Each structure stands twice: as structure tokens, then as C-alpha cells.
């Protein structure tokens, strides 16, 4: 609707309102009736305010994955020599939360003469971590020991959920996720041919395509 230049300000205001309404209607028609919100620029992250949570022990390696429990506590991190650690704040630092069968500080702690890679296959190497918030259970994808479940409070693994799938052993279990509604657990294996210890680079170097997604 055209408005003469001499029209009252009220009429000109109505015209602008109608034009905006027509534009909104056209936009909703284009996107299936949904009105699109304008995109706003987000601020940048100030990296100088980040905190570094140092691990105890010069030979300790990690994390591959971190998780927070249902109460927001943590982070929890899997590290070399088979343990899962929990961050308790700067006053208390890290503490052992969970460990796999076969773990012992004497045989699994790395040193300059015994790198963690030499004991990983026996002591385990937790890679993927995920809590089921409803039960408090922690699920761990261990590179060597397969899929494990720890009850609330952690401790030694008492439930070994999977060491093979479709009759094929899990050689390089890697990631895990939990559907918080259904409790269904999904996990991945990086390779059916290579293990993590001293062979993980072969997965990409050889173009290995035997990785699997399982549940």
C-alpha cells in the first residue's frame, strides 16, 4: 500500500508495520511456517582464564576422555596404567575413583625404565567415559579390556559387559555413550586388526577400515 508523502505520520507508521508483517509472512512461508531468529555474533573465549589441572607423576599420561557425574562433580579422567581419576578441587586435587581388574600400583605405575605402554595390556587403558545419571553407573571403554561398568562410588570393576562382538574380540575399544532416557549403551572399536599399544598409528597409516559402532 503506497502512502502519499503528505499523509499523516500515523498512516506512514502503519505502512511500515504492514511491510514488516508481509516480510515476516513471506519468511515463515519459505521456512515451513517457522519464524527465523536473527543470528547474533558470540563473544570470543578468553583463553587466559582457563585452568590447567596437572596430573601427579611425571610418567602419568591422560586424558583421552573426561566426564562429569549426575551431580556435576568432576571431571573424571582415564589415565595410563588403568585408573580413572576424579578431580576434587584444588584443595584435594586428584583421587583414584575406579580401576580395572589386574591393577596394582606396584606393577602398573610407569617409570623411566618401564613406560606405561609396556603394562597397558595387563593394567588397562580407559579411553571413553560416560555416566548414566539415573543410576550413577560409570561406563568405561577400555582399549584392552573392553566395555566395563562401575557402580556408584567407583572402586574395582565388577561388571565386564563385553570383550567381543559378533564373535570377534574387541582389540581396540575406544569411545562410549549412554542414552540418558533409555539407558542404552553404544560404544566403538577403532580396529579389529590392531591394538592400541605401539600399534595405534597403524590404524591410520594402513587405511584400516575395520572400526565398529556397537550397542
C-alpha positions, -999 to +999 in steps of 0.1 A: +000+000+000+015+033-011+013+062+013+014+098-001+042+120+012+017+143+028-001+115+047-002+118+085+027+102+105+003+076+118-005+063+083+032+061+074+038+041+106+010+017+098+025+012+063+059+003+078+042-021+102+024-038+073+056-041+053+073-058+082+043-081+086+044-090+049+081-098+051+076-120+082+048-139+065+070-145+034+098-157+056+075-181+075+061-195+043+097-200+030+108-220+061+077-241+067+059-217+090+088-213+113+100-178+121+137-175+118+155-156+146+184-133+136+219-147+141+238-128+168+276-128+170+290-146+200+319-134+221+353-150+219+366-173+246+392-158+269+419-185+270+439-167+297+412-176+322+414-214+316+428-236+343+454-264+340+447-295+361+481-311+364+483-349+370+505-362+397+536-381+385+558-372+356+551-405+338+513-403+341+496-398+308+460-387+301+433-379+295+417-394+264+383-385+276+366-367+305+332-370+321+311-353+348+286-372+370+249-365+375+257-340+403+281-321+382+311-333+401+344-339+384+359-340+359+367-377+358+396-388+336+410-421+324+448-422+326+476-445+317+482-476+340+445-484+341+429-459+366+401-434+364+408-403+385+383-378+400+391-341+404+381-329+439+390-292+436+424-276+441+425-283+479+422-321+474+434-324+438+430-359+421+420-391+437+415-427+424+379-433+416+379-466+397+403-492+383+401-524+363+408-560+373+445-567+374+455-533+385+482-528+412+502-498+419+534-519+421+530-535+387+512-508+368+528-475+378+550-463+350+586-453+354+616-442+332+626-478+328+590-491+324+569-469+302+531-471+305+528-487+270+546-519+283+520-526+310+488-512+293+476-546+280+476-560+315+466-530+336+442-515+311+438-481+295+405-463+300+396-443+269+359-434+267+340-425+299+303-418+303+279-417+333+243-429+334+229-401+356+198-420+367+217-450+382+251-433+389+269-461+370+300-452+351+307-470+317+342-472+305+355-482+271+390-497+279+413-502+250+423-537+261+396-549+285+365-540+265+334-524+279+331-522+317+306-508+342+313-494+376+286-489+403+281-456+421+312-448+441+336-465+418+362-490+430+372-521+412+353-531+380+328-558+389+309-560+357+326-567+324+299-561+298+317-570+266+350-584+254+338-594+219+311-585+194+296-608+168+322-634+179+351-611+172+373-600+201+374-563+210+410-553+202+409-515+205+377-504+224+377-466+223+345-445+228+313-449+247+280-431+251+248-436+271+212-427+262+201-409+294+164-417+286+166-454+277+199-464+294+211-479+261+249-480+258+267-476+225+305-480+221+331-480+194+361-501+185+388-484+164+401-516+148+397-553+145+433-557+135+454-535+157+457-529+195+465-495+210+499-503+224+526-495+199+501-502+170+475-474+172+494-454+144+489-484+121+452-478+121+455-446+100+488-455+083+474-486+067+439-471+060+424-497+083+386-497+079+375-523+104+363-499+131+329-507+145+300-490+163+282-514+187+255-514+213 
